[in-house]
Every structure is written in structure tokens, then in C-alpha cells.
């Protein structure tokens, strides 16, 4: 039987950094990835992220329901009858970081402090968690401070010193030596297009007072004030205009895949990545300990694959873990694998003939997501910035594409994700943190439906303000098994808005208020668009027929979508029956089994879930390595200790 130190299921934002860190610390790690390792030509190009999400080599077409009530669900124009609403997932190395929009925005400090309060574990506090961001980031858009001590405690002290310039100490608490490069879009792109420039200047004018709270002094760099990841911005929860940091390098997209492959190249004797390997169950022995994973090497066997294989799974293999098994399969597939392994709600397991090994009713419950809608407007003329852009990879015989030539030099619109700036607001003044993230892009984006990626750029005079609502209150979403076959995608229902419930962890949002909060975001965009009426001739979506507040509420309830599923194996104390893991990621009731991915959050963090998940992975690395030292389990390949 194949034996390694750690088996990790999943190569996304949770699994990949963890696997790399464990291997670098000297342990033998096997990563099982159900998807392939294809790198289609749309993958590295930031502007083609929507195309990547529908690329047959990488995509899993999961369909979900927004409402359990089918009549309500059918009012969504994006819903496919008999299937549901497309929820793009990635069956590939790197998981959904292979097709996301690369937005890398720091969460709210309250997200971390809430976990610390819920669990009583102070290591989850906001100040401590910031260290993981500093460790993983390689910031390219801020000047590197002259003093960057390796000791985290000293760096934190220096960052808080008054009267010391950030040229000398890291007051921003950015990271400069990590594995995830972050950058901002080139502002010169906007200068090329007078219409876009006008739209963004109006956005700046409407938000400057909220952004600064006082006049900007001549000695303060504006970049610091529009940087959502700056520690001062994070601490004070500023509203206003933000630039949008992204995980993009001079050669394109970067993320979990690059971290994992880099570590595998450096340590081929320690880190093995096995693609096309569908995990079928976690093996649990008679003592209640996870000892390994049963899997099948069966490429494209998962039936959500764009081009699924009809072949039988064939022989199932068990790989043994000397130390631990870690499940990092994402908010849909982590609860699916736990339930297939006999860990979950007893009645759910019984329905599919699965013996219940560990009754945990919270597995697959508490599913959460953002709410998002698009306000699409038609400009008088095509945007000059988009002139000549084919928005597809250039091939021999194609018409010349100057934007492709720019991209090959790491420049131009293809080197961005399309979102140049964002407005951040509170939907209600009494809120502690801003909850609305409104970002503009020159495209026609109305949500996810089959073929959506091709329609984004069909018109060169459409502009979308995407309205994203964070800290939603709904905890009623569910992930349930369709069968006991690991090839079947689970049944997912979010139970949107008033169909949901807000009986989740303390500090959760208000489910009754969510709908009106999103409506407020649309109203803010409409106010902004009125000031640019010389640019836009009409609103296409929601459109002039959606005029009253009640009509807006109906539009949002029918058409909202999300793409940051999380919270389906949430952290909590052992006496909480709905908690699945403890504050050290250990599954309650099972030894040597942990979950490390976006499933573990008790409530959905910040605006975009990928960066918090990277931070969780870094924290889990420390927790697991410390636990290994305490058990006296030395690395198979002695190495310099993970810092």
C-alpha cells in the first residue's frame, strides 16, 4: 500500500499552499486532484478569466438552486429548466483559483475576531491573522520598507509605532517576500478612453469625502488611501473609492496552481500531485481515526465535467497517511466527501444507504454566499479602450490584435481582469463594516448562464457596475448528496433572501435586511450613472421599467447570483452540534482528519473569499506542523523548519 505522511484532497486555495508548506518542512505529501493538469491558452490571460471558467479542459458545470420553491426559482432568467442556475466550478489543478477574477481584497478584521470569539482561540484574532497575509503576499505596488524583520512580533510592534515613516517600517503590513504576487491595473489604461475616464472621475468625486474623512495632505500618497489591503484602511473600515488588487504577475494569472507546482518542482521527492484522481471516501479505522483515502484514477469521471467520461471508475486504490488526512475539496465537495465517508447528518446518510460513522448534522449545512447583481448601461459610443480587441487567444491566421501583442509584454487590457476601480459603501450607516462592493467594468455582465463568457464582450459600448453584498445573513443553504456515487455532483440549494434563515453563529448579518441592502447598492449606482448621462444613453439592466423600490426588490430577488460558496463545514466548539471542525481544523469525532478550505468559515468573510482561504491555509500549516512536532513525528526528509 502506498504510504505518505499527509494526504490532501484538493489542490485549490486551501489545499495547495498547505501541501507546499508541509513539503517544504520535510514531509511527504500526496495531493489528490479530481481534475486534470491542462493549461489551456485562456488560463494565463487575466482578461480571459470568464472564458477559462467555461473552458472544457477545466470547467465543472455545477447547477444550483437559489430557491427551494421551484416557482420562485423559475423567475430567474438565468435558470436552465430542470437543472438550475450555472455555478462555474473548476475541475483542474488549482481549483477555482484557475478561473477566478484574481481579485485579492483583504477581509474585515471582524471576520477574524468573530472566529476568535466563537471558539475562544485568540490565535484567530485580527492582529495575529494579519501575519499570514504578510507571509503569503509579494506586493509589487507599494514601496518596500527599509526595515522588514523576520520576527512577526517585532514587525507588528514596528508597524504601530507613531511618528515613524512607512518608508522605514511596514505600517501598511503588506507582505513583500511571499509566494502570491499582487499588483494593480495600470491607471494609464483609463487615460486612453475619455468616456471611461469620465465615469471613474465621477466615481472618485462622489466618494472622496467618505474615503478620507478629511482633506488629503500634500505629503500623503493617494495610493495608500485607495489601497483596500493597507493595514490602516483595514483597521478603520474605510468607505470610498478603492483600487482593486489582483494576483497577477508580468506573465499572467498566479495563485494556488503556481504555488503547488513550484513546490513540487523544488521537492519532487516529497510532494506528489496526482491529477484525475477522484476521492471516493476517507478511510476511518475501528478506533475512529482517519488512516487514508480511497480514490480512483479516472480522468473526467466527475459528472459535472464539461465533457464527462462514461467509463467505469475501475479499481479503487487506498493511500495510507502516516500522520493525517486533510480534506480541501471546496464548499460543495468537502461536505460531499465527508458524507460519503459516513460523517454527517444521520438521516441524510441513511437515505443513501451510507453507514453513519460520526454523526455531525452540520456537514453540508450553513451554506453561504454573496449576493450580486449587475447594473448594465449602454454608452453612446464604443469604448475606445476596447477598439480592435478580439478577447480570445491570437492564433496564426487571425486578424492582428494589438492588445494581444501588449499582453505578451505584460501590458494592456488583457493583462487586467477588467475591474479597474471599486466603490465601497455601507448600505446602512449603523453597520460596523462596509458591506457593498461596487466595481465597474466595460462589459455586459448579468450573471452566470451557459455561454455567458462569450456574451460579455459582444457589445463594445456596454458598461456594468457589479453590486456585491457582503456579510449576508442567510445560513439556510444546503449541500446534500444526490446518491452514494462520488461521481455525482451534490444537490445545492442556497434558499435566497426571505426563504432563508439567520439562526447561524453570533455576529451573522440580518437575513431580513439583505434584500434591501442589495437594492441600496443598485440605487447608489443609479445615482452615479445619472451624473454621467452624457456618456450613457440608457440603462439596459435592470432597465427603465424597473423604477419603483418594490420593482427593484423583485428584480434583485429574482436575478441575484453568487460565486463564493463557503461555510459548509464550519468551525465551532465541540458542544455545538452544528460545528464540524474545531479551531485547529480537526473534524469533531474523528482523529487525524482535518478540513482546510472555505468550508470552515462560520460566516462568509469579507468581500472575496479567496484571500481569506489562502490565509486559513497558511494558518493550518502552522497548526499541523506544530501538532506534528508535539507528537514527535519527525519529517521524512529533514528540512529547515517552516517559518
N, C-alpha and C positions, 0 to 999 in steps of 0.2 A: 504494500500500500504506500502510495506517495505520502510523504510526511514533510511538513514545513512548520516554521514557528507560528506564523499567523496566516489565516485565510481571510481574505477580504472580498466580499461580494459587491461588485460595483466599482466603476472607475471614474465617477463623477466628482463633484465639488467636495463631497465628504470622503470618499474612498481614496482618491488619487494622492492628495497631499499626505494623508496618513500613511499610505503604503510607502511613499517616498521617504518619509521621515523614519519609519521603522527600519527600512532597508539601510538608510544612511547610518543608523545607530548600530548596525551589525546583524540584524535579524533576517532570517529567511522568510520571504513574503510571497504568497501566491495571490494574484488578483484574478478573479473570475469575472469576465465581462461577457454578457449575453450577445452584445452587438459585435460588429466587425471592427477592423482597423483601417477601413478605406479612408482615403483622404481625397474626396472629390475636389475639382478645381474651384468650386464655390466656397470651400471650407475656410481658407485663409483670408479671403477678401472681406473686410468688415462690412462694407455696404451690401454684401450679398447674404447677410445672415438669414433673411426670410427665405431665400432660395435654398439655403442649407437646411432649413427646417422642413422642407418638402423634398429634399433630395432622396431618391430611392435607396441610395447606398447607406444612408444614415438614419432615416426617419422611422419612427414608430407612430402610426396614426391611431392614437387613442381617442375614443369618442366618449364624452362625459355628458351627464345631465346637469343642468343648472337648477332644475326644479323636479321634485318627485311627482308633482301634478303634471300629467302629460299635456293637458290643455294649456297650462301656463308655459310649459317648455316649448310648445309649438309656436308661440308668438315670437320667438327669436328667429330673425330672418336668416341666421347662420346655421340653424339646426338642420341636420340631414335626417329626414324621416326614417324612423326605425333604427337609427344609430345614435343620434345625439349631436353635440357640438364638438368640432375638432379641437383637440388639446394636444398640440405637437409635442412629442417626446423624442428623445434621441436614443436610438439603439446603436451606439458606437463608442469607441474609446473616448473618454472624457465626459460621457453622459450628456446632459443638456447644456453643459458649457461649450459643446461643439456647435451649437446653433443659436445660443442666446445672443442678445444685443450688446453684450460685453459691458453693460453699464455697471460701474463699480462704485456705488454710493454707500457710505457708512451708515449703519443703523442708528437708532436713537439710543442714548445711554439708558433710558428707562427700560429698553428691551432686556439689557443685561442685568440691571438692578432688579427687575421683576423676577428673573430666574433665581438670583441670589436670595431674594426674599422668600420665594416659593419653596426653595429647597433648604434654606439655612446654610448654604455653601457660599462663603464670601469670595471664593476664587472666581465666581461668576460676576462679580461686581464690575461696573463700567470701567473703572480705572485699571483694574487688572486685565480685563479683556482687551483693552486698547493695545497692550503689549503684543498680542498676537497679530494685530493689524500691522504694527511696526515691523514684526518679524517677517511677514509674508510679502509686504509691498516693496516694489522697486519704483519709487516715484521719480518721474522724469520731468515734471512740470513745475517743480519748486526747487529753489536753490538748496544744495546740500549744506547743512550747518557745519561749522568747523569742528564742533565737538559732538561726537556720536559715541558715547561709551557703550560697551557691550553689556554692562550690567543693567538690567531692566530697572532696578530700584533707583539707581543713580540717574538714569535717563529721565525717569518720572520726576525726580526732585528738581533736576535742572530745568525741565520744561515749565515748572510752576514758579521759577524764580522771577520776581518783579525786576524791572529796570535793566534787564539783560536782553540785548537784541537777539532776534531769531536768526541773525547771521552767525551767531556763535553757538547757541543752544537750540535744540529741536523743540521749540514751542509748538510747532504745528503737529508734532507727534506723528508725522509721516514716517514711513519706512523707506530706506534708500538702498538696501542691500538684499532684499528678498527675492523670491522667485516669480512674483506676479508684477509685471511692468504695467504702470498706469500712465496715461497721458491724456491731454485734452485735444479736441479738434483745433485745427489751425484757424484762428479768427479771421485770417486773411481770406478764407473761403467766402465769408459773408460779404466782404467788400466787393467781390466780383458781381454781386447781384443787388441792385438798388432796391428792388421790392422786398427781398428778404431782409436787407439792412434796415429798411423802414419798420418792418414787423418787429424785429428784435430790439430796435431802439425804443419803440413804443412799450415793449415789454419791460425794458430797463427803466424807463421813466415811470411806469406805473408801480414799480416795485422797489425803487431805490430807498424810499423812506423806511419801509418795513425791513429792508435788507440791513441797513446801517443803524437805524435808530438814532443817528446823529450825523452831522456832516463828515465827509471823508477828509481827513487831514492830508496835507501835501506830502507827508512823509510815509503814508501808509500805502502799500501796494494793493491795487484793486483786486489782483489775483487772489490774495488771501481772503478777501471779503466775499468772493464768489466761489470759493472752494468749499464744497459741502463736506469734504473729508478733513478739513483743518480742525484741530482739536478745539479751538475756541468756538468755531461755528457749531461743532457737535455739542459742546457743553451748554451753550446758550440757546440751542434750538432755533437758529435764525430763520426768519422768513425772507422771501425776496427772490432775486434772480441768481441762479447758480449756473456755473459751467458744469458740464457733465463728464466726469472722469470715466475712462474706459480702459479695459485690459487689452490694449493694442500695442504692438511693437512696430518697428520700422518694416518688418516683414509680414505684419498682419495680426490676426487673432492670436491670443495666447490665453492659456488657462490650465485646467486640470490635465488635459492630454499632454501638453508640453512638459508640465512638472513631472508626470509619471514616466514619460518616455526618456526624459533627461536622466532621471534617477536609474532607470533600467539600463541605459547605456553605460552609466558610470559604474553600476554594480550588477553586472549580468549574473554573477554567482549568487546573488541574494534576492533579486527581485525578478519574478516571472509574471508576465502578463499574458493570460490565456483568453483569447477572444473567441467568439462563437460558442462560449461555454455557459449554458443555461443552468442556473442553480435551481434544483428541484426541492431541496429541503435541507435544513440544518440537522445534523445527526446529534441526538441527545442520548446519553447513556443512561443506565439504570439508576445512577446517582443524581441525575438531573443536571449533568454538565454537558456543554456543547463540546464535541470531540472532533467535528469536521463538517464537511459539506458534501452532499450528494449532488452531482451535476452530470449533464450530458453535453458532449461536444457536438452541437447540432446547429450550425450557422443558419440564421434566419428562421429558426423554429418558432420564435415568439410570434403569435398570430397577428399582432399589431404591426408587424413589419410591413413596409410598403409592398414588398414582393416576398411574401412568406413561403417557406419551403413546405411542401406537402409530405416530406419524408418522415418516417417514424423517428422518435427520439433515439432509438437504438440503445446501446449499452450505457447504463448509468455507472458512473465512477464515483468513488468516495475518496476525498483527500483528507488526510488527518492533520489536525492542528496540535502541535506540542503545547502551545500556550493558550491561544484564544481564537475565536471566530468573530469577525466583525461584519455586520450587515450594513451596507451603504448603497442600497439599491434605489433610493428615492422615495418620495412620499406615497407613490402608488405601489411600487414593487416591494418595498421593505415590509409593509404590513401583509402583502400577499405572501411573501416568503415565510414570514413568521407564522401565519395561519396554516400554510401548507406543512409547517414543521410541528403543528399541534400547539402553538402558542397563540391564544386569542380568546374571543368570546365563545364560551362552550356551545351555545345554541347555533352559532354560525358554523363551527367546526362539525357539529353533529349533522347539520343539514347536508354536508358534503361527505359524510362518512369518514371524517378525519378524527382519529383518537386524540382527545384533549390531554396533552402532557402538562401544560401550565395554563390555568385559566386567567387570562388578562383581558377583561372586557374592553379596555381602552385601545386595543390594537385595531387600527383601521377606523377609529372614531376621531372626533375633534379636527377633521379635515378643514383647513382654512386656505384662503386665497385673497388676493387683492380684488377690488372691483375696478374695472377700467372701461371707459367709453371713448370714442373718437368724435371730435367736432371737426368736420371736413368742410373747407371753404374753397370756392373757385376764384382764382385770380383773373385779372383782366388779360394778362399775357402769360406765355410760358415763362418759367423762371430761367433766367439767363445762366444760372449756375449749372443747370441740367442739360444745356444745349449739347447735342451730339453724344450724350451718354446712352449706351446700349443696355446697361445694367445686366450684363451677362459676361462670362469669361470670353475674351477675344480668342479666336481661332483663325488659322490660315484660311484666307479667302473671304473673311468678314470685312465689312467696311471699316476704315480706320476709326479708332476710338481714342481720342487724345486723353480721355480720363483713364483708360487702361494703361497708357504709357506713363501717366503720372503715378498711377498706383504702383507700377513696377519700381518706381523710385521712392515709394513710401509716402507719397503726397496725394493731394486732391480729394475729391469727394468719395472715391472708392475706399480711401484709407480711413473713412469715418463710418460710424453706424447710422448717420443721418440725423441724429439728435444733437443739435449744437448748443442749445441752452434749455434751462428748465425754470419754471416759476414754482416756488414752494410756498404754500399758504396753510393757515388754519381755516378749516371750514367753519369753525365757531371760536370766538375769542377766548372762551373759558378753557379750551383744551390745553394740556401741558405741552404737547409736541405738535408741530405741523403735521397734517395728515393728507394734504393734497400735493401731488407732484404732477405738474402740467408741463409736458415737454413738446416742443414744436419740431415738425419735420416736413420737408417738401415732398409729400407723398399722400396717397389716398388710403388710409388705414382705418378699417371699420371692425377689425377683429379677425378671428381665425375661422376659416372655412376652406374646404378643399380648393386649391388653386389660388388662394389669396396672395401668394408671393408674386405671381405674375401680374396681378391687377394693381399692385402698389404703385408702379411707375408707368402705367399705361397713359395717364394724363400727366403732362408736364406743367400743369398750372393748378394742381390741387395742393392744398396745404392742410395738415392735420395738427391740431392740438390734442394730444392724448391726455386724458384726465385720469389719473391714477389715485385711488383712495387707499391709504394705508391704515393700519390698526383697525381693521374691520372687527365687528363684534360677533359675527356668526361662527359658532363652533359646532354646528349640527351636520356638517358634511361627513360623508362616509365612504370608505373603500371596503367593498365586500367581494368575496370570491364568487366567480361565476361557476366554477367547478373545482375539482381537485387536480386538474391538469395544469401544470406550470406553464404551458404554452398559451393558455387563455388569459387575455388581459382582464383585470378585475372590473367589477361594476362600480362606477364612481358617480356619486351624486353630491353636489355642493349645497343643495337646499338654500338657494339665494334669499337674501333680504328677509321679509317677514315670514317666510316658510321655515326659517332657521331658528336658532335658539342661542342665548347668551349665558348659558349656565357653565361656562368654562372656567379657567383659572382666574384668580383675582387679578384685577387690573385690565381685563379684557375690555374692548370697546363696547359700544351700545348698538345692539342689532337693530333697535327701533329707529335709530338715528342715521344709519349708514346710507339709506337711500337719499335722504335729504342732503347729506354731506356730498355725495356724488353730484347731485343736482346743483349744489352751490358751486362746485368746480366748473360745471358747464356754464353757469351764469357768469363766472369770472372770465372765462374765455370769450363769451359773447360780448361782455363789456370791452374787453381788449380789442376784439375784432371791429367793434363799432368805431374805434379810434383809427382804424386802418381801412376805412371804407373806400378810400381812393385806390387801394390795392385789390381788395376782394369785391367781386360783383354780387356774389350770393353765397349763402350757406347751403351746402348740399346735404349734410347730415349734422344734426337731426333734421334741419330744413325749416323753412318758414312756417310750415303747417303745424309744427310743434312749438306753440307760442306760450301757452299758459304754464304755470308751475305744475299743475296737475298733469298736463300733457308731457312735460319734461319728466315727471316722476314715472309715468307709464313707459316712456321711451327708455329710460335708464333701467327700469325693472325688466324690460323685455330684451334689451340689446347688450347689457353689460357682459363682460367676459373677464377672464383672469388667466395667468400663466405662471404663477408662483405657488403651486401646491405645496403644502407643508403641514407639520404638526400631527401626523397620524400615528406617532409612537412617542408620545410626549414625555418629557421629564417630569418627575414628581416624586414625592416621598413614598415609601413602601406602603404606608397605611392609606394612600389614595388609590382606590380601586381602578380609577381610570388612567393612572400613570403606568407607563410601560417601562421606562428606564429611570435609573437614579441619576444624581448629579455627576456621576462618573461614567455615564453611558451604559452601565450594566443593566441587562434586562432583568427585571424583578422575577425571581423564582427560578432563574437558570444561571448556573455558574459558567464562567468563561465565554459568555456571549454578550456582545455589545452592539449598539446601533449608533452609527455616526453619519448623519446626513440631516437634511432639512426636516425629517420626520420628528426629530427630538424637541423642536421648539414647542413650548406650551402655548405661545401665541405667535402669530406671524410677525417677524421682526422688520422694522424699518420700511423702506420703500421697495428695495430689490433684495431678494433672498440669497443671491449667490455669494456676496462678500461675507455676510454673517455665517454662511455654511463653511466657507474657507476657514474662517476664524475658529469655528467649532472643531474642524478637522485638526487645526494646529493645537488647540487645547487638548483634544483627545489624544494626540500624540504624546504630549507631556504626561497625561494621566496614565496611559498604558505603559509607557517606559518606566515611570516611577513604580507602578504596580509590579512590573517585571523585576525591577531591582529589589523591591521589598520581598518578593517570593524567592529571590536568589536565582532566578533563571537568567543565566548569562547569555549574551548574544552568540549565535552560532559562529559568526565572523566578528571577533572583537574589533571595535572601531572606536574612533573618537566619539565621546559621548555627545548625544544630540543636545545642542544648546537652546 
